[in-house]
Amino acid sequence: MPQIITEANLRSLIDSLVKESKLVVGPKEAGSMVLYQPLSNGADLKLGALPRRSSKELFFPICEDILTFGKEDGVTKVKDVDRASFPDAVLIGALPCDAGSPSILDAVFSWDYNDDFYLERRKKSTIVGIACTSCDDACFCTAVGYAPDSPAGSDLFLTPLKDGSYACNAVTEKGEKLVSAHGSLFKEGAAADAAPLAAPDTAKLDLAKIKEWLNTHFEDPLWQSIADVCLGCGACAFICPACHCFDINDEGTPDHGTRRKHWDACGFGKFTNHASGHNPRDIQNKRYRNRIMHKFKYYDDKFGKTLCTGCGRCIRACPVGIDIGDILNKINVQAG
């Protein structure tokens, strides 16, 4: 029989996890926005809206210390960050376009070098995804192979039911353990009818044809037409659940300081600036071209996936109205 959890018990689950000293992160009201933030209790959980920023910050923080250094008796000593101190975490209420992104990032952070900061957080995290019941005209998950009811990336997946409860699907062993450890909050029984799912008004893109077009259109007027309006502000990258560029800087003085990892963006003018002063992407059309190429060609060449979950955040956040879905549709049409 399927497992069911009521909304009251879902909030009680959060209370229990917090009491167990877990870091519980989920959609939470923050002023006029909804953000993925630490929850102090079940009442904090805000369902029914796509958070302004993605949930990747749980695994890949905007800034993080990777070591500290300082002089002791004239000798410089380096101290690594204790990754064992990272807390056990539960991401709860992640919509499919967010729950699916860590599996994209996994490949990046482990293909030629294991980023132990990212991987330790992933190992210690459980993702409770939830089917999406609302969307707007920026959503295009179905166009890039995702879906409002996709459990991909979730350890435990919840489907909202018409009676206000949730059908539970334990997708992984982590999900099974979460249900087993809090069995009194779940019950077996026939599920009520599922609540209506979101229905993004988008046609499925032919990603293979788009990739073929990109293979042969490195130089194309399309890139300049986008660059004519792009500000290079990086909002699209910072708000994206799949973008993962970062820089590493030493901050402090010669006597003591911290080495830190910071998010970066390929749209920034100095992102590819060489120590020699040469910049291979010195103008904006080259930088935006790289953004599309990376998401729909380079990443696919390397890992066989698309670097986009169709969440639409970049469309909503762009101050000049650049619509990546519209760009892909144009390429899709040209690709035939």
Order of alpha helices (4+ residues) and beta strands (2+ residues): beta-alpha-beta-beta-beta-beta-beta-alpha-alpha-alpha-beta-beta-beta-alpha-beta-alpha-alpha-alpha-beta-beta-alpha-alpha-alpha-alpha
